[in-house]
């Protein structure tokens, strides 16, 4: 009996954390050109190199966060697909709590706090060339979502920054290679 309980505990601990929404998972499958990054609580704390207390407070209720970047031109993701995406989140019982347009970007925040499920927050930021999705298991103070995007670099050219991070050959390395004699 004792070992059975330990085995059950061990197997439960090995299971992945409750995932993001089905809509987010379906989007990844449909558009294979997406860039996806996962952030867990410890990963988010590591981002906070300056030990900013406000940032720690902002992420305190986040268990897991998935960041997805969709290049709208490469994946042919237009206005109709964006409206469909919003509809799919609403079918999953996400409620729209903020919709705005700031600096040429559409900004939509959805919250799910359904009984029997973990709370979730989805943030969609869309401009003419990219769609950014933050799918959060947990919650975040909505007034601080902009700060989180700033910390992740979304208000700068996030696609460039993330591609440089993921790509082992940065732009600087390529420039040096081009300018050096062969």
Phi and psi in degrees as a GROMACS rama.xvg file:
@    title "Ramachandran Plot"
@    xaxis  label "Phi"
@    yaxis  label "Psi"
@TYPE xy
-60.7381  -44.6439  UNK-2
-70.395  -32.4379  UNK-3
-61.9906  -42.3105  UNK-4
-64.4214  -42.8734  UNK-5
-64.0378  -40.502  UNK-6
-64.0055  -43.0891  UNK-7
-60.9743  -45.4303  UNK-8
-61.7159  -43.3075  UNK-9
-62.9675  -45.4595  UNK-10
-65.4005  -39.3265  UNK-11
-64.3778  -38.0199  UNK-12
-68.9939  -27.0144  UNK-13
-80.3056  -17.2326  UNK-14
-67.3777  142.95  UNK-15
-63.8808  154.345  UNK-16
-60.8025  154.647  UNK-17
-52.8457  126.699  UNK-18
-78.181  179.231  UNK-19
-70.6688  -177.512  UNK-20
-66.3536  155.658  UNK-21
-62.6628  -34.6967  UNK-22
-61.9994  -43.007  UNK-23
-64.2545  -44.584  UNK-24
-61.4275  -42.3135  UNK-25
-64.3245  -37.7609  UNK-26
-61.5514  -43.626  UNK-27
-61.4196  -40.0715  UNK-28
-68.6566  -38.1442  UNK-29
-73.045  -39.1363  UNK-30
-113.744  94.0713  UNK-31
-74.444  -5.32626  UNK-32
-85.7823  6.74976  UNK-33
-75.1123  151.296  UNK-34
-105.563  126.197  UNK-35
-125.326  132.436  UNK-36
-128.823  139.859  UNK-37
-109.293  138.577  UNK-38
-126.208  124.678  UNK-39
-102.924  171.484  UNK-40
-51.84  -45.0287  UNK-41
-66.5323  -37.1186  UNK-42
-63.8641  -43.0844  UNK-43
-63.74  -36.8216  UNK-44
-65.9084  -35.2509  UNK-45
-66.821  -30.9242  UNK-46
-63.3358  -30.3416  UNK-47
-81.9735  65.6532  UNK-48
-62.6208  -29.9896  UNK-49
-85.3993  3.21161  UNK-50
52.3456  47.6352  UNK-51
-70.7814  116.966  UNK-52
-62.7411  -37.5549  UNK-53
-62.5838  -40.0061  UNK-54
-66.0455  -43.0343  UNK-55
-58.4147  -41.0805  UNK-56
-66.5646  -36.7747  UNK-57
-64.7702  -36.2094  UNK-58
-96.8589  2.23859  UNK-59
-59.6723  -28.5688  UNK-60
-103.703  15.5952  UNK-61
-100.24  121.842  UNK-62
-87.461  -43.4395  UNK-63
-153.638  144.922  UNK-64
-139.654  135.644  UNK-65
-113.461  128.178  UNK-66
-110.169  126.238  UNK-67
-124.886  135.356  UNK-68
-118.401  121.464  UNK-69
-114.039  119.857  UNK-70
-77.3273  109.707  UNK-71
-63.6585  -32.5258  UNK-72
-73.1861  -45.4657  UNK-73
-67.7723  -34.3844  UNK-74
-97.6899  1.31151  UNK-75
55.4045  47.0844  UNK-76
-99.2378  103.031  UNK-77
-106.085  -165.604  UNK-78
-63.0675  -38.4915  UNK-79
-64.5348  -41.3702  UNK-80
-67.3483  -34.9989  UNK-81
-65.157  -44.6767  UNK-82
-63.1391  -39.8169  UNK-83
-63.6434  -40.9674  UNK-84
-60.3309  -45.2437  UNK-85
-60.4637  -42.9754  UNK-86
-61.5926  -38.0289  UNK-87
-66.9669  -40.0238  UNK-88
-63.8424  -39.606  UNK-89
-66.047  -33.8116  UNK-90
-63.5514  -27.7947  UNK-91
-86.1324  13.6515  UNK-92
72.7882  25.0932  UNK-93
-83.4059  132.438  UNK-94
-103.72  134.576  UNK-95
-70.9088  124.17  UNK-96
-116.707  -20.9041  UNK-97
-144.733  132.081  UNK-98
-137.623  125.32  UNK-99
-155.187  173.978  UNK-100
-130.714  119.268  UNK-101
-131.874  127.678  UNK-102
47.9864  45.2938  UNK-103
79.352  8.99463  UNK-104
-119.047  138.884  UNK-105
-81.0548  139.679  UNK-106
-133.525  113.457  UNK-107
-126.893  131.987  UNK-108
-121.837  132.055  UNK-109
-123.448  145.039  UNK-110
-129.408  136.323  UNK-111
-124.196  121.044  UNK-112
-133.634  53.7264  UNK-113
-79.0376  143.739  UNK-114
-61.5001  133.612  UNK-115
88.7529  -0.0540485  UNK-116
-134.182  157.899  UNK-117
-69.9583  145.464  UNK-118
-64.4693  148.439  UNK-119
-140.85  152.245  UNK-120
-132.29  133.656  UNK-121
-123.623  129.407  UNK-122
-118.522  124.23  UNK-123
-113.218  127.626  UNK-124
-126.529  123.937  UNK-125
-131.38  133.65  UNK-126
-128.216  -167.83  UNK-127
-67.7189  -21.6398  UNK-128
-116.54  -21.6281  UNK-129
-138.301  155.35  UNK-130
-121.292  125.203  UNK-131
-109.774  133.231  UNK-132
-126.995  127.988  UNK-133
-111.795  112.95  UNK-134
-109.704  111.685  UNK-135
-111.49  128.166  UNK-136
-89.0684  109.719  UNK-137
123.132  -164.139  UNK-138
-132.896  162.448  UNK-139
-141.811  144.913  UNK-140
-61.7576  117.747  UNK-141
-57.5631  -32.8856  UNK-142
-67.8824  -11.3246  UNK-143
-109.269  5.49005  UNK-144
-60.4183  -40.8233  UNK-145
-59.8011  -38.9394  UNK-146
-64.5909  -38.6025  UNK-147
-64.8542  -44.0023  UNK-148
-61.5406  -40.0931  UNK-149
-59.6882  -45.3809  UNK-150
-63.8206  -35.8039  UNK-151
-81.913  -8.22316  UNK-152
89.22  16.679  UNK-153
-71.4967  -30.6152  UNK-154
-75.4006  -13.19  UNK-155
-93.7739  -170.19  UNK-156
-78.0119  85.2641  UNK-157
-62.2062  -36.306  UNK-158
-61.7077  -40.4069  UNK-159
-66.77  -46.0769  UNK-160
-63.2239  -43.83  UNK-161
-70.6064  -41.2268  UNK-162
-62.2368  -38.0648  UNK-163
-63.7075  -38.3177  UNK-164
-67.4512  -44.0297  UNK-165
-76.9281  -38.1569  UNK-166
-76.4751  122.482  UNK-167
-64.9897  -22.6715  UNK-168
-103.416  103.793  UNK-169
-74.0493  168.982  UNK-170
-57.9186  -37.8322  UNK-171
-62.4744  -44.1286  UNK-172
-62.5174  -42.3189  UNK-173
-64.9194  -41.0296  UNK-174
-63.1075  -42.7769  UNK-175
-61.979  -41.7061  UNK-176
-65.4005  -40.2057  UNK-177
-66.3011  -38.6385  UNK-178
-83.9636  -16.2272  UNK-179
-82.6162  143.687  UNK-180
-68.5462  144.716  UNK-181
